Amino acid sequence: MIDFEAARVKMVENQIRTTDVTAHSVLQAFLTVQRENFVPAKSKSLAYIDKDVEICPGRFLMEASPLAKLLQLAAITKSDTVLEVGTGSGYISALLSLLAKSVVSIESDEALAEQAIANLAGAHNVTVVTGDMEKGVANQGPYDVIFIAGSIEDVPAELSAQLKDGGRLVAVLGYGNAAQATLFVKEQGALSKSAHFNASIKPLPGFRRAKDFVF
């Protein structure tokens, strides 16, 4: 029988703290949320390994270390309203619920969205919406923070438009080992961006840049 509580502590101590994550709120969120409840039953024994865990074909629960670094980069506070793009099984939503005032999370896969809603039954400040992830959830914005839970090539203008002035958007741009965790900040209607660290995470479906037409 796996001691999941002990595994959670080891994850924080050995995978997260050792990669320069020092934000107390982020560390406490990872210690609190039961990661094993957000993976399929057959994968519960793998919930705390330092790798991505597949939750359904083509979709993954992000490895803890890069996820923690991305959440720390977002600098979320209890006064923030957050839009999460890519709900998956709801694990990141659960973490965000402990960091933010409220969370709106959008997922394109209806089955995953239903699973996330069930998994998040106790998180009363999270709303899960099914729809096109590239379009966000404009009618519940604007948001203090937008967190994109997978790698993408570009941030769609429709998403960045839902960010409040002074708000932050965190995304991993690119694919593979060259992908970079990027922080966007909106100031007087304009977005500035800065790259912070390499982060090889799984891509989010539906965000690949359209290929240029070739004659």
PLY file of the C-alpha trace (Angstrom):
ply
format ascii 1.0
element vertex 215
property float x
property float y
property float z
element edge 214
property int vertex1
property int vertex2
end_header
0.00 0.00 0.00
1.48 3.34 -1.07
1.74 6.06 1.55
0.55 8.92 -0.66
1.05 11.55 2.04
4.71 10.58 2.39
5.04 10.51 -1.40
3.60 14.04 -1.57
6.15 15.33 0.94
8.99 13.66 -0.98
7.73 15.22 -4.21
7.89 18.68 -2.67
11.25 18.16 -0.98
13.04 16.29 -3.77
11.42 17.49 -7.00
10.16 21.00 -6.29
12.32 22.67 -3.62
15.47 21.49 -5.41
14.50 23.44 -8.56
14.46 26.89 -6.93
10.81 26.98 -5.97
10.67 28.95 -2.73
7.18 30.51 -2.74
5.51 29.25 0.45
2.01 29.39 -1.05
3.07 27.22 -4.00
4.86 24.66 -1.82
1.88 24.47 0.54
-0.54 23.95 -2.36
1.50 20.98 -3.61
1.59 19.53 -0.10
-2.18 19.89 0.22
-3.65 18.69 -3.08
-3.85 14.91 -3.41
-2.25 14.37 -6.81
-3.21 10.69 -6.84
-6.88 11.65 -7.15
-6.29 13.31 -10.53
-4.85 10.34 -12.44
-6.61 7.20 -13.69
-6.93 4.39 -11.15
-4.36 2.28 -13.02
-1.80 5.12 -12.71
-2.19 6.02 -9.04
1.11 4.36 -8.20
2.78 6.72 -10.71
1.17 9.91 -9.43
4.31 11.22 -7.70
7.04 10.19 -10.13
9.06 13.05 -11.63
7.53 12.63 -15.09
4.32 13.58 -16.86
1.53 11.07 -16.24
-0.91 10.28 -19.05
-4.53 10.91 -18.03
-6.07 10.04 -21.42
-4.68 9.60 -24.95
-2.66 12.70 -25.78
-3.24 14.47 -22.46
-0.97 14.46 -19.42
-0.72 15.54 -15.81
2.28 17.85 -15.85
5.45 16.88 -14.01
5.53 18.62 -10.61
8.81 20.54 -10.95
8.08 22.58 -14.10
4.49 23.08 -12.96
5.62 24.51 -9.62
8.11 26.81 -11.35
5.40 28.07 -13.70
3.00 28.72 -10.83
5.72 30.58 -8.93
6.39 32.67 -12.06
2.70 33.63 -12.17
2.99 35.11 -8.64
-0.68 34.44 -7.88
-2.23 36.07 -4.81
-5.48 35.58 -2.91
-6.92 38.67 -4.60
-6.43 37.32 -8.13
-9.01 35.98 -10.55
-7.35 33.34 -12.73
-8.20 31.84 -16.09
-6.68 28.40 -16.58
-6.50 27.17 -20.17
-6.49 23.37 -20.32
-8.29 21.91 -17.32
-7.31 18.29 -17.94
-8.28 16.22 -14.91
-8.42 19.32 -12.67
-5.14 19.00 -10.75
-3.80 22.43 -11.68
-7.25 23.89 -11.04
-7.10 22.47 -7.52
-3.68 24.04 -6.93
-4.89 27.36 -8.32
-7.95 27.25 -6.05
-5.60 27.45 -3.05
-3.53 30.28 -4.54
-6.19 32.56 -6.02
-9.48 34.21 -5.13
-11.33 32.43 -7.95
-10.53 30.26 -10.95
-12.24 29.81 -14.30
-10.88 26.82 -16.22
-11.64 25.94 -19.83
-11.32 22.49 -21.40
-12.16 21.39 -24.95
-12.56 17.69 -24.13
-16.05 17.17 -22.69
-15.19 13.89 -20.98
-12.14 15.44 -19.29
-14.19 18.47 -18.23
-16.80 16.21 -16.61
-14.05 14.26 -14.86
-12.46 17.49 -13.61
-15.76 18.76 -12.25
-16.13 15.53 -10.26
-12.52 15.73 -9.04
-12.99 19.37 -7.98
-16.19 18.83 -6.01
-14.68 20.43 -2.91
-13.10 23.40 -4.67
-15.93 25.92 -4.48
-14.02 28.79 -6.10
-13.40 26.90 -9.39
-15.69 26.99 -12.42
-15.00 24.54 -15.26
-16.21 25.52 -18.73
-16.23 23.34 -21.86
-15.24 25.11 -25.06
-12.51 26.16 -27.46
-9.42 26.67 -25.31
-7.89 29.18 -27.73
-10.88 31.47 -27.18
-10.75 31.52 -23.37
-13.85 32.57 -21.41
-14.33 36.24 -22.21
-17.71 36.61 -20.49
-16.17 35.90 -17.08
-13.09 38.09 -17.57
-11.02 40.13 -17.54
-8.51 38.19 -15.44
-5.57 39.09 -13.24
-3.73 35.95 -14.37
-4.04 33.62 -17.35
-2.25 30.29 -16.93
-1.83 28.10 -20.01
-1.42 24.49 -18.90
0.62 23.11 -21.79
3.12 24.26 -24.38
1.93 26.34 -27.34
3.52 28.17 -30.27
1.82 31.55 -29.86
-0.59 33.23 -27.47
-3.83 33.92 -29.37
-4.85 37.57 -29.36
-8.33 36.53 -28.19
-6.77 35.14 -25.01
-4.42 38.03 -24.24
-7.34 40.44 -24.72
-8.97 38.87 -21.64
-6.11 39.97 -19.39
-6.61 42.95 -17.09
-4.28 45.90 -17.33
-1.43 44.99 -14.99
-2.27 41.30 -15.38
0.10 38.41 -16.07
-0.06 35.57 -18.55
2.21 32.54 -18.16
2.81 30.21 -21.09
5.47 27.82 -22.34
6.29 28.81 -25.91
7.69 26.19 -28.26
8.09 22.43 -28.05
10.70 20.07 -26.66
13.83 21.05 -24.77
14.06 24.47 -26.44
10.63 25.59 -25.17
10.71 28.56 -22.82
8.56 29.54 -19.87
7.43 33.04 -20.74
5.80 35.75 -18.65
3.60 38.30 -20.42
2.54 41.47 -18.59
-0.14 43.85 -19.87
0.65 47.52 -19.33
-1.58 50.24 -20.74
-3.09 47.76 -23.15
0.24 46.49 -24.51
1.90 43.16 -23.76
5.53 42.86 -22.80
7.17 39.45 -22.51
10.22 37.93 -20.87
11.61 34.39 -21.09
12.58 32.83 -17.75
13.64 29.18 -18.08
13.49 26.20 -20.42
10.52 23.92 -19.80
9.90 20.77 -21.81
6.21 20.11 -21.21
3.54 18.41 -23.27
1.73 20.53 -25.90
-1.84 21.68 -25.42
-4.09 20.51 -28.29
-5.63 23.08 -30.59
-2.88 25.68 -30.32
-0.49 24.80 -33.12
0.23 27.71 -35.41
-1.48 27.37 -38.78
1.04 26.44 -41.49
1.73 29.06 -44.11
0.19 28.33 -47.51
2.80 27.17 -50.01
2.21 27.55 -53.76
0 1
1 2
2 3
3 4
4 5
5 6
6 7
7 8
8 9
9 10
10 11
11 12
12 13
13 14
14 15
15 16
16 17
17 18
18 19
19 20
20 21
21 22
22 23
23 24
24 25
25 26
26 27
27 28
28 29
29 30
30 31
31 32
32 33
33 34
34 35
35 36
36 37
37 38
38 39
39 40
40 41
41 42
42 43
43 44
44 45
45 46
46 47
47 48
48 49
49 50
50 51
51 52
52 53
53 54
54 55
55 56
56 57
57 58
58 59
59 60
60 61
61 62
62 63
63 64
64 65
65 66
66 67
67 68
68 69
69 70
70 71
71 72
72 73
73 74
74 75
75 76
76 77
77 78
78 79
79 80
80 81
81 82
82 83
83 84
84 85
85 86
86 87
87 88
88 89
89 90
90 91
91 92
92 93
93 94
94 95
95 96
96 97
97 98
98 99
99 100
100 101
101 102
102 103
103 104
104 105
105 106
106 107
107 108
108 109
109 110
110 111
111 112
112 113
113 114
114 115
115 116
116 117
117 118
118 119
119 120
120 121
121 122
122 123
123 124
124 125
125 126
126 127
127 128
128 129
129 130
130 131
131 132
132 133
133 134
134 135
135 136
136 137
137 138
138 139
139 140
140 141
141 142
142 143
143 144
144 145
145 146
146 147
147 148
148 149
149 150
150 151
151 152
152 153
153 154
154 155
155 156
156 157
157 158
158 159
159 160
160 161
161 162
162 163
163 164
164 165
165 166
166 167
167 168
168 169
169 170
170 171
171 172
172 173
173 174
174 175
175 176
176 177
177 178
178 179
179 180
180 181
181 182
182 183
183 184
184 185
185 186
186 187
187 188
188 189
189 190
190 191
191 192
192 193
193 194
194 195
195 196
196 197
197 198
198 199
199 200
200 201
201 202
202 203
203 204
204 205
205 206
206 207
207 208
208 209
209 210
210 211
211 212
212 213
213 214
